Amino acid sequence: MNTEIDFAKMTGLAPAIVQDAATGDVLMLGFLNREAYERTLRTGYVTFFSRTRNQLWTKGETSGNRLKLLSATTDCDRDTLLFQVEVEGAGLVCHRGTRSCFTEAIAVTGAQKYGYDGIHTEVQP
């Protein structure tokens, strides 16, 4: 089985979706270069590549809210990662002090809305 990640598609980076292994909640998205990827697998804690600071950073190294890697998978193109993690510390993953970075709702008009029962209804304009 080929476990090589294709870092070439995004100029040396691969996006990683971070998901809480216990709840399935999506916590954040970060980018890894090859060195961050190898460090993540070696240490068992998620390390990203900061595009703004141009350096590696291990999530939670200052806050204590570390991401303990429980499993790692890749998509069919081998250019995107999915990390299932256990959040250590207070459990606040986002730099804004929330558990997930995905807290900003976007209004969607003209789309179908699906409830938890799988039945859809038209969204009212």
Contacts in CASP RR format, 6 or more apart in sequence:
PFRMAT RR
TARGET T0000
AUTHOR 0000-0000-0000
METHOD contacts of the structure
MODEL  1
MNTEIDFAKMTGLAPAIVQDAATGDVLMLGFLNREAYERTLRTGYVTFFS
RTRNQLWTKGETSGNRLKLLSATTDCDRDTLLFQVEVEGAGLVCHRGTRS
CFTEAIAVTGAQKYGYDGIHTEVQP
2 78 0 8 1.000
3 74 0 8 1.000
4 78 0 8 1.000
5 14 0 8 1.000
5 34 0 8 1.000
5 37 0 8 1.000
5 74 0 8 1.000
5 78 0 8 1.000
5 79 0 8 1.000
5 81 0 8 1.000
6 14 0 8 1.000
6 77 0 8 1.000
6 78 0 8 1.000
6 79 0 8 1.000
7 13 0 8 1.000
7 14 0 8 1.000
7 33 0 8 1.000
7 34 0 8 1.000
7 37 0 8 1.000
7 79 0 8 1.000
9 77 0 8 1.000
9 79 0 8 1.000
10 31 0 8 1.000
10 79 0 8 1.000
12 33 0 8 1.000
12 34 0 8 1.000
13 31 0 8 1.000
13 32 0 8 1.000
13 33 0 8 1.000
13 49 0 8 1.000
13 51 0 8 1.000
14 31 0 8 1.000
14 32 0 8 1.000
14 33 0 8 1.000
14 37 0 8 1.000
14 79 0 8 1.000
14 80 0 8 1.000
14 81 0 8 1.000
15 29 0 8 1.000
15 30 0 8 1.000
15 31 0 8 1.000
15 80 0 8 1.000
15 81 0 8 1.000
16 29 0 8 1.000
16 30 0 8 1.000
16 31 0 8 1.000
16 32 0 8 1.000
16 46 0 8 1.000
16 48 0 8 1.000
16 80 0 8 1.000
16 81 0 8 1.000
16 82 0 8 1.000
16 83 0 8 1.000
17 26 0 8 1.000
17 29 0 8 1.000
17 80 0 8 1.000
17 81 0 8 1.000
17 82 0 8 1.000
17 83 0 8 1.000
18 26 0 8 1.000
18 27 0 8 1.000
18 28 0 8 1.000
18 29 0 8 1.000
18 30 0 8 1.000
18 46 0 8 1.000
18 67 0 8 1.000
18 83 0 8 1.000
18 85 0 8 1.000
18 93 0 8 1.000
19 25 0 8 1.000
19 26 0 8 1.000
19 27 0 8 1.000
19 82 0 8 1.000
19 83 0 8 1.000
19 84 0 8 1.000
19 85 0 8 1.000
20 27 0 8 1.000
20 84 0 8 1.000
20 85 0 8 1.000
20 86 0 8 1.000
20 87 0 8 1.000
21 70 0 8 1.000
21 71 0 8 1.000
21 84 0 8 1.000
21 85 0 8 1.000
21 86 0 8 1.000
22 86 0 8 1.000
24 84 0 8 1.000
25 99 0 8 1.000
25 100 0 8 1.000
26 100 0 8 1.000
26 102 0 8 1.000
27 67 0 8 1.000
27 85 0 8 1.000
27 87 0 8 1.000
27 93 0 8 1.000
27 94 0 8 1.000
27 99 0 8 1.000
27 100 0 8 1.000
27 101 0 8 1.000
27 102 0 8 1.000
28 93 0 8 1.000
28 94 0 8 1.000
28 100 0 8 1.000
28 101 0 8 1.000
28 102 0 8 1.000
29 101 0 8 1.000
30 48 0 8 1.000
31 48 0 8 1.000
31 49 0 8 1.000
31 51 0 8 1.000
32 40 0 8 1.000
32 47 0 8 1.000
32 48 0 8 1.000
32 49 0 8 1.000
32 81 0 8 1.000
33 49 0 8 1.000
33 56 0 8 1.000
35 49 0 8 1.000
35 56 0 8 1.000
36 47 0 8 1.000
36 48 0 8 1.000
36 49 0 8 1.000
36 56 0 8 1.000
37 81 0 8 1.000
39 47 0 8 1.000
39 56 0 8 1.000
39 58 0 8 1.000
40 46 0 8 1.000
40 47 0 8 1.000
40 69 0 8 1.000
40 72 0 8 1.000
40 83 0 8 1.000
41 69 0 8 1.000
41 72 0 8 1.000
43 58 0 8 1.000
44 68 0 8 1.000
44 69 0 8 1.000
45 58 0 8 1.000
45 59 0 8 1.000
45 66 0 8 1.000
45 67 0 8 1.000
45 68 0 8 1.000
45 69 0 8 1.000
46 58 0 8 1.000
46 59 0 8 1.000
46 66 0 8 1.000
46 67 0 8 1.000
46 69 0 8 1.000
46 83 0 8 1.000
46 85 0 8 1.000
47 56 0 8 1.000
47 57 0 8 1.000
47 58 0 8 1.000
47 59 0 8 1.000
48 56 0 8 1.000
48 57 0 8 1.000
48 58 0 8 1.000
48 59 0 8 1.000
49 55 0 8 1.000
49 56 0 8 1.000
49 57 0 8 1.000
50 56 0 8 1.000
50 57 0 8 1.000
58 66 0 8 1.000
59 65 0 8 1.000
59 66 0 8 1.000
59 67 0 8 1.000
59 93 0 8 1.000
60 66 0 8 1.000
60 67 0 8 1.000
63 90 0 8 1.000
63 92 0 8 1.000
64 88 0 8 1.000
64 89 0 8 1.000
64 90 0 8 1.000
65 87 0 8 1.000
65 88 0 8 1.000
65 89 0 8 1.000
65 90 0 8 1.000
65 91 0 8 1.000
65 92 0 8 1.000
65 93 0 8 1.000
66 87 0 8 1.000
66 88 0 8 1.000
66 89 0 8 1.000
67 83 0 8 1.000
67 85 0 8 1.000
67 86 0 8 1.000
67 87 0 8 1.000
67 88 0 8 1.000
67 93 0 8 1.000
68 85 0 8 1.000
68 86 0 8 1.000
68 87 0 8 1.000
68 88 0 8 1.000
69 83 0 8 1.000
69 84 0 8 1.000
69 85 0 8 1.000
70 84 0 8 1.000
70 85 0 8 1.000
70 86 0 8 1.000
71 83 0 8 1.000
71 84 0 8 1.000
72 81 0 8 1.000
72 82 0 8 1.000
72 83 0 8 1.000
72 84 0 8 1.000
73 81 0 8 1.000
73 82 0 8 1.000
74 80 0 8 1.000
74 81 0 8 1.000
74 82 0 8 1.000
75 81 0 8 1.000
75 82 0 8 1.000
87 93 0 8 1.000
87 99 0 8 1.000
91 99 0 8 1.000
92 98 0 8 1.000
92 99 0 8 1.000
93 99 0 8 1.000
93 100 0 8 1.000
93 101 0 8 1.000
94 100 0 8 1.000
94 101 0 8 1.000
94 103 0 8 1.000
96 103 0 8 1.000
108 123 0 8 1.000
109 123 0 8 1.000
109 125 0 8 1.000
110 122 0 8 1.000
110 123 0 8 1.000
110 125 0 8 1.000
111 123 0 8 1.000
112 120 0 8 1.000
112 121 0 8 1.000
112 122 0 8 1.000
112 123 0 8 1.000
113 120 0 8 1.000
113 121 0 8 1.000
113 122 0 8 1.000
113 123 0 8 1.000
114 120 0 8 1.000
END
